[in-house]
Structure formats: structure tokens, C-alpha cells
Amino acid sequence: MKARPIAAIVTAVSMTLAGCAGRPPAPLPAARALPVAQPPAAGAVLEGALAILDRLDEYAEDEAYRQVSERLAEWRRVQPVEAAVRPGGTNGVERLVAGLPERLRAPAASRDAADELRHLRDCCWLAGVARQGRDRAAAGEPLAVATELFRWTVRSLAIVADPPAVPTAAAPGSRWLMPGEILLAGRASASQRAWIFLELLRQAGIDGVMLATGVDGSLRPWLPAAIIDGEAYLFEPAYGMPVSGSGGNGIATARQAAAEASVLGALSLPDRPYPLQAADVGHLVPLVAADPSVLEGRGADMQAALDRLHGPRVTVDAAALLARACRAIPGSGEDRGGLWEFPFETVARRREDPARVRPALQAELAPLNIPTLPAVAARYAARSRRGTEEDGQGSAFDVEERAEAPRFLRPLFAGRVREFRGDVAGAREAYMASRPSAREIAEAVASAPPEARDGLTRTLERMREDAGYWLGIVSVAAGEDRSAVDFLERVTLGEHPQGRWTDAARVNLAGPLVALGRIEEAARLLRTDESPQRFGSRLRADALRP
């Protein structure tokens, strides 16, 4: 009776270890049936594709992607000719791509339908997060929205050192993840944080660019800025905080940072001065964050249709964005800037060095591919059956269907996707289902072939660890301080004191502790941060002193 689900679990782990991470296991027996695509108007076809991508947690993903691909192909067949207009035209795009190093231009010319689908999926997830940021911000004011999205980025993406901002032969990096993979993994380097933040700004309808110091040919990417009302507001992803304005008030603009030494000076510590000073930022260069799919992908021609559906933004008019950014930063108003190389470097590294990148991707995403354990599925089915029988709601068929269908095809993946779209209750439920007990893990492992047991055990324990941490993050985001403390302090730090989430749990735990009046504990935790964000954590700890 349990052989088929266990086989699916073992298959998921085996595929991951064999180099197929990021792809789901074979469809499970009770996967939700997908609607059959009909030949309606172009808008309805595209809307159907978006509806599936919005709820990938409810479908067997391979089949979902097939259906979305068919709908996109049908949309292209029936779309009005006037819809296929690329924002900014092709000349501006070609000029910007020509400014990249030659080895980074090749991926821009080799995108395919799978890249388009991945890009559209990622944009749907990013748009869901951006929508939540707008809802939480005061009256939707742009700077408040940008600040909320930066908070989400720092809170939700635990900082790591890999990949470097500028790879070298000695430090090539391996975690070259695309935006959707970064969101799923919940871990990011400072550059990946900046990339995600800028993508979120774009989905929220706010201009954003990466700022670089230096001159053409020797540019050094610095930090992302939100362009609002003719000013460039600065956010420091490596420190995990916005750059404070004059006297610690508000968020600094690029012009303030260039004119007042105290702005960047406030980011210095006695034993670690901030690497840039006011004189270094007197002439900044804006860089557009866009991977080849945004500039060259076939999704550019569907933006008008997506706008009518209030869908995600899948393209950017880079030339117009650069012009607006130039007017908001120190220096002359001359036309300058280009494309940020980091997203193109990501695509190039995946193509050039798969032997290094693929194992890193597998390591990040392996637990997300695990189907629901049989014991966990039985537990949720029994709970659903009892609820239906006790409240008298639904037919006998409802009772039988709830008893047979798994609540989640892949619970950890379901939790992530539900969190992106703002389904907090659903995300919590899925995360809880991703924390099997020691007995349930032992039962699942005992039913697996001997050669698969060690890998399965490690992956299931990782799934449990990841879910516990993300339950804490969901509680922090919801302002549920006691629940956040319970998950981050007791579950994450208590069960895994030297785990992969240790530093991130300490940093995210500080806020709820402060809210509960445990200020000295919060400061002490921040000072124990050993991550790349440690300098920002020390500044936060100093700010807590009376």
C-alpha cells in the first residue's frame, strides 16, 4: 500500500542526486486535474496560463508546465498583431547588450521557450510578493513600498557569501541561481539580494537600478537604489538595512551620500570603516538589473496583454529607465549607464560551468522535491475526514475525496509558493506537513531500498529543518512575536544550533525579542552574527543601546 508513495520519494531524491534537481518527481496518483485548454480569445488563453502558474503547488508540475506551454503557444497564434511590440524597440536593447563583455552576450542570443516559461513563472512569484508589499505599506506610498520590499528581501533571503559579486579564477562561485530559484532556496548573496530587490521594485511599478562607482571599463557595483520623485534612495543589502539619511532620519539619497560625509560614515564601525566615502559616490553610474529573458526573451511582446490582465511585468524599457536614473544621481545629467553584468554572469556560468553549478543547485533545492510522506498524508486525510463528518458540510463524495487526495504534492515547495502569493495560512499548513516526526522519517526510510536510505534521511531531515525556520519567518512577517520566538529560538536554534539557518535565525529573532522587551538578548544575538551581514548586525546592536 505504501510502496508507490515511497517509490516516488526515493525517485525524487535519486533524481536530485543524479543531477535533476529543480525538476519535480513523477506525477503522484491524486494530483489535481488540470483544465483542458479551449480555443478562446487571446486574453483568456493567457489568463489560463497565469492561473496555473499562480497555483503550481496544486498540480503535478511537469504536467502544469506542459499545459502552460501549450497555452502560451496558442496565445501567440491568436494574439492581435499589434500586441507584438517590444518596449523601447530592438535598437536600444542591442546597444546595451553590445556594451557587455563578449562572453556574456552569447546567452542573450540563445534563449528558448523553456526560458520564457521559467521567466514568466518567476515574475508571477515576484509579483505576488510585490503585491503584499504594496498592501502592507502606508497608503501605497512608493518609498514605503520600496522599504517594505527591502525588508522582505532581507528577512526572507538569508545572506551567504556565494556567489561573489565579481567572480575570479580563485573564487568562481557555484550558487548561480536564477530569481525563482533564489526565492525557493531562501538564501542569497548580497548581489542576489540586490537582484531580487530590484525585480520586486519592477513588479511594484517602482524604478530601481544598481549603482556603480568608477568609470566605464572599471565599474564597481555598489548597491541598489529605488528611483522615486527624481531621487535615488539607497539600500545596503550586504548590511541588511537602508542607508540612513542625515542625522539618522529617513532613507538617504545618492545626492545626500555624496554631499554629506556623515551619511556613509554612519555605516562605519571602530574596527571596520565603510569601504566607500562621500568622495567615492560623487559620480555614480546606473546599471539595469535584467537577465536576458527580460531584454531578449519572447515575453516582451506579451506585456500589453499582461497589463490588461493585471499580470506581472516581464520586460523593461532599459533605455528609458537609465535616462530617469541618470537624472536622480550625482554628476552630470548626461546619458550614461548600461546593464548590470551579474544577471548575465549568472546565465553564462550556468552554461559554461554546469559541473560546478548543478550540484550547488541540487543542494539548495533537494528538499523542495520531496513528496508528502505517506504517514503525513494519512494524518492530514484523517483530520479532513473528521472535520467534514463533524461539521456536516459536504457530500459523501467530499469525504471520500478528502480522504484519498494528498493535501500537498510536495509540501515544502507548496509552502514556498503559497508564501509568495500571500496565502499565509496555507503556507503554514504546508510547512507543518514538511516537519515529519522522527518516527515518520524512520518509517519512510525503512521502506526505501538500502542504497537510498542515507540520502533520503539527510534530505528529509533538511526538509524538516528548513520548514521549521520558514515557519519562524512567516511569524516574523505577520508580527506574531511570541510564535516567531518559539520557532526561531526553540526550533531552529534549539534543534540546530550550528545549522544552515543559525545566523539568519539570530538576526531575524532580534526584532521579535525587541518587541517583547528582551532588548539585551536581541543585542547579544546580533553581536553573535558571523554571516556576511555581521557588520550591519553590529550596527543594529549598537543602536539598541540606551
N, C-alpha and C positions, 0 to 999 in steps of 0.2 A: 504493500500500500504506500510505503514511503519511498520506494525506490526511485520513482520518477522525479519528485522534487529534489531528493538528494543528488540524483544524477545531474539535474540542472545546476545545482550549486557547485558540484565538483567541476562541471563543464565550465562554469563562469570563472572559477579560479584557474583552471587549466588554460583557458583561453588567455587570461590576463598574463600568466607566467610565460606563455608561449609567444606573446607579442601582439595580442589582440585587445589590449586594454582600450577602453573608450567605446568598444562595441558591446552591445548587450548580449546576454546568453540567449539560447534558442527560446522562442516564444513559449510561455507557460500555458498550461491547459485551460485556465479560466480567464485568459486575457480578454479585456473588453473588446467587443466587436466594433470595428470602425465603420462609419457611414460610407455607403457606396457613392463615389463621385458621379454626379449627373452633369449634363452639359448646360448649365445655366449661364447667366451673364458673367462677364469677366470679374466684376466685383465680388459676386457670390463665390466664385471659384477661389479667388484669393482669400476671401474671408474664411472659407472652409480650411484652407491650408493653415492659416493663423490659429484657428480654433484647435487643430490637432497639436501644433507646436506649443500652444499655451498649456496643454494638459498631457504632456508626454509621460507623466507619472501614471497615467491611467491606461496606457497602451503598451503592447509589445513593440519596442522601439524600432526594430528593423521594419516591421510592417507599417508603422507610423511614417517612417521616412519614405517608404515606397509610395504611400498614399500622398504625402506632401509633394514628392517629386512629380507624380502624375498631375496633381492639381496645378503646380507651377507650369508644367509643360502645356496643360490645357489653357491656363491663363494667357500664356504667350501666344497661343494660337488664336484666341478670340479677342484679345485686347484691342482697343482702338489704336490706330496707327499713331495718333498724336500723343499717346501716352509714352512712347519710347523716345523721350527727350532727356538727354543726360544733363543734370545741373552743371552749369559752368562750361559746358562744351568739352570737346576732347582736347583742344589745343592746350588749355591751361593744365590739364592733367598730365599730358605728355611732357610739358615743360618741367613740371615739378618732379616727375619720375626721372627725367633726364638728369636732374641735379643730384640723384643718389649715386653712390658708388656702383660701378658696373655690375658687380656680383649680386647686388640687391635688386637690380632691375629685372632679372630673369623670372623670379617668382611672380612678378606683377603681370607677366605676359602668359602665364601658364595656369590660370585659374579655371576651374571647371564647374559642372553643375553641383557636385558634392560640396565644393567650397561655398557656392551660393546658398545651399541649404543650411550648411553649418553657420554661415554668417547670419542668415535670417533667423535661425533658432537663437543664436547668441543675442541678437538685437531684441528679440522678444523677451528674453530673460532680463536684459539690461533695462528695457522699457518698463517692465514690472517693478523693478527696484526703484527706478526714477519716479514712477507714479507714486509709490509710497513716500518717497522723499518730499514730493510736492504736497502730499496730503498732510504730512507732519509739520511742514514749515509754516510759519506765521503768514497767513493770508497769501501764500504762494509767492512772497517777495523773492526776487531772483537770488539775492545774496544769501537769504535764509535757506533757500532751496539748495544752493551750492554748498553751504555749510553742513546741512543735513546729509547730503550725499557724500561729503568727505568723511563725516562721522561714520556713516555706514561702511565706507571703504576701509577705514582704519579698524573699525570694530570687527568687520566680517572677514577681513583678509589678514591673517596672522603673518607678520613680516618674516622673511627669510632672506638669506644673502644671495641665493642662486635664483635666476641668472644675474650676472653683473650688468651694470648699465652699459658698459663698453667692454665686450669680451676681448680677451687676448689669447695668445697661444698657451700661456701659463694658466689662465683662468677662463676656459671657453664656456663654462656653464653647461647645464644639462636640462634644466626645467624650462624649456622654451615652449610655454603653453599659450594657446590662443585664448581670447577673452572668456568664452564659455567654460573652458577647462579650468581657468583660474577661478571662476565663480564656484564651480563644483568642488574644486580642491580646498578652497577656503584659505589658501596660503599664497603669498605673493612677495616678490622682491619690491624694493622701493619703486623701481621703474614700472613693474607690473601694477602696483597700486596706482601710480600716476596714470597709466594707460586706462585702467578701469574707471578711475575718477573722471577722466576726460570723456570717455564713452558715455558715462552716466550723465554728464552735463549735456552732451549732444542729445541724448534721449529726452532730457528735460527742456530742451529748447534754449539752452544757455551756451553761448560761445565759450570755448576753452581751448587753450594751446599750451604746449610745453615751451618753457622759456629756456634759452641757452645763452651762455656768456661766450665771449671771444668773438672772432671774426670768421667769415666764410673760409672753410678749409681747416679750421681748428676750433670748431664749435664744441662746447661742453654743456650737455643738457643739465639743467639745474632743477627746476620744479614746475609743476603745473599751475596755471593761473586761470581764473574764471573772468571773462571779459564782460563787464556789466556797466552800462551807462558811461562808456568811454574810459573806464579804469580797469586795470589788471590786478585782481585780488589774488594774493599769494597763499598757497597751501604747501606745507612741507611734509611729504609722505614718509620720508625717512625718519622724521621726528614724531610723526603721528599727530601733528597739530597744525592749525593755521598759523601763519606768521602774524603776530600781534601788531597792531598799529601803534602810533605814537602814544607813549605813556602807558602802553598795555591796553589801549582801548580799541575795540573793534578788530577788523582784519586789515592788515597792511596792504597798500597798493604798491605796484612796482615803482611808481614815482616817489612814494614816501621812502621806500627802502633805499633808493638812490640818493635822496636828498638828506636823510637823517641817519647818521651813523648808529644811533641808539636802536633803530628798528632791528637790524640784523645782529647788532651787538647783544640784544636781549636773548639771542639763541646760543650765546657762548656760556661755557662753564669755566670755573677757575683753572681746571687742568685740560680743557679742550675747547679752544676758541672755534667759533663757527667758521667754516672754511672760506666763506665769502664776506666781503665788506662792502660798504656803500659804493666805493670807487669801482668795484668789480661789476656792478649792475647798472652802471650809467649808460651802457649801450647794450641792450638786450636784443636777441633775435627770436622771433616766434616760430615755432615748429608745429605743424599739424599732426595730430595723432590719428593715423589712418592706416590700416593694413590694406593690402592690395584689393581685398573684396570691396572696401568702401569706395576706392577710386576707380578700379578697373572692372569690378565684378558686374555681372549682368543684372544685379539687383538695382543698379542705378536707374534703370528705365521703369521700375515699378513704384518709385517714391510717390508720384502723384496719386496713384491708386491707393497706396498705403495711407496717405494723408486723408483721403476721403473716408477711410475705414478707421481713422484714429489709431493707426498701427504704428509700428516702430519706425525710426529713422534709419535707413540702411545706406545712406550715402551722404556726402558732404561736399559743398562747394568750397574747396580748399582755397582757391584764389581769393574769393570774397572774404573768407574767414581771416586770411592773412592780412588783408587790407584793413579790416576792422581792428585786428590785434596790433598792427603797427601804430595805429593812432592812439593806442592805450598804454604804450610802454615808453620808457625814457629813450631819448635820442631823437633824431630827425624823423619826420613823417614819411620818409622815402619808402618805396616798395622794397621790402626785404623779407627774408624768411624762406621756409621750404618745408619739407616733410621730415618728421622725426624718424630717424633711422631704426629705432628699437622695434617697432612692429614689423618692419620689413626684415630686420635681422632675425626675428622670431621665425618668420616663414622660411627664410633662407637656411637657417640652422636645422630646421626640421627636414628640409630637403637634402642638405649636404651631409648631415651627421646623424642619421637615424639610429645608428648603433649606440650613440650616447643619449639621444633624446628619448627614444622609445622606452627604455627601462625606467627612466625618471617619470614619464607619463604613466606607465603601468603602476609604479609605486604609489603615485598620488591617487589614482582613481580606482584601484582594485576593489576596495570595499563597496564602492557605489554599484558594482556589477553583481553583487550577491543577491539572489532571490530570497524571498521570505522563508525562514526556516519552517519546516513542517509543524513543529511544536508551537511556534509563534502563530502561524496561520490558524491552527486549531484553537488556540486561546482566543484570538480575535473573532473567529467564527462563532464560538460558543457564546461570547459576550454579545455579539449581534443577535444571535438566535434568542437569547434570554430577553434582550431588550425588546425585540419585536413581539415575543409572546406575552411579555408582561404589560407593555403599553397598549396592546391590542391594535396597533397600527399595521397596515399592510396585509396582503393576502397570504395564503399558504405558500403561493409561489415565491413571494418575497422572502419568507422564512427559509425556504429551500435554497433560493439563490444566494442569500447571505451566508448560508452555511457552507455552500460549495465554493464560492468565489474567494480568492485570496484578497485581503484588504489592500495589499501593496504587491506589485510585481517585484520591485526592488526597493526595499523600504528606505535605505539611506538616500538613494537617488530621489525617491519621492519626497523625502523631507527637504532636500535642497531645492527642488523645483517648486514645491509649494511655498517655501520661504521666499523665493524670488517673486512669485506672483502675489504675495501678501496674504496667503492662507495660513495664518499663524497657528490656528487650532489644528489644521490638517498636518502642518509641518511637525508640530509637537507629537501628534499621534504616530506619525511615521518614524520620527526619531526614537520614540519609546519602543517601537517594534524593531528598531535596529540595535536594541540592547538586550540580546538574549541572555538568559541566566547561564551560569556555569554548567548546570545540568543540561540545558537545551543545546549548548555548544557541544558538550560531550556526546550527546545522543546523535547529533548531526555528524560529528567526526567519526563516531563508531560505525556509522552506516556507509562511510566512504571507503574507497579502495585504500589499502595501506600506504601506497606510494603517494597518495594525495593528502594524507592526514595532516602532516606538519604544515604544509602551505595553507590548507583550509583553516587550521586552528589559528595561525597567525592573522589571516585575513578576517576571520570572524571576531577575533579579539580587537583588531584595529577598528572594525566597524563599530563595535561597542564603545571603544574609546572615543572615536570621532563623534558618535551620536551624543554621548554624554556632554562633550564640550559644546556642541552646537545647541543643545537644549539650554545650556547656560547663556549662550549668545542671544538666543531668541528671548530669554527672560530679561537680559540687559536691555535689548531693544524695546521691549514692552514696558520698561520701567518697573518691573517686578523684582525689587531689590532682594528680598529675602529668598525668593526662588533662585535668583541668579547666584547669590552667595552659596546656596545649597549645592547647585550643580558645579560651579567653578571651584569652590573650596573643598567640599566634601567628596564630590565625584571625580572631577578632573585632577586636582592637585592631591587629593587623598588617595585615590586609586593609582594614579600615575605621576608620582612626584618628580620624576625625571623623564616625562613623556614628550611627545612631539608638540603638545599644546601648552607646555608648562609656562613659558614666558608669556604667551598670549593670554593664558588664563589669569596670570597675576596682573597684567596690565588692565584687562577688562574687568577684573574683580575690584579694582581700586574705586571705580565710580560708585557701584552699589555700597561699598563699605563707607565711603564718604557720606552718601545719602542716609546711611543708618547711624551716623555719628561716630564711626570707628576710624577716625581720621589718622591716628598714629599708625594703625595697622595698614591703612592704604598707602601711606608714605613709605613704610618699611617694605611693602611688597614692590612698589615701584622702583625702589633702590636695588632690589634683587634682580631686576630685568637684565638679562645678558644677551638679548637679541640685538639686531641692528638698530632697533628703535631705542636703545638704552639711554642715549643722550636726551632724547625728548622725555623719557620717563623720569630721568633725574630732574629735569626742569619742572615737570609736573609735581614731583615730590617736594621740591623747594617751594613751590607756590602754595603748598598745603601748610607750611609752617606759619604759626600765628605772627 
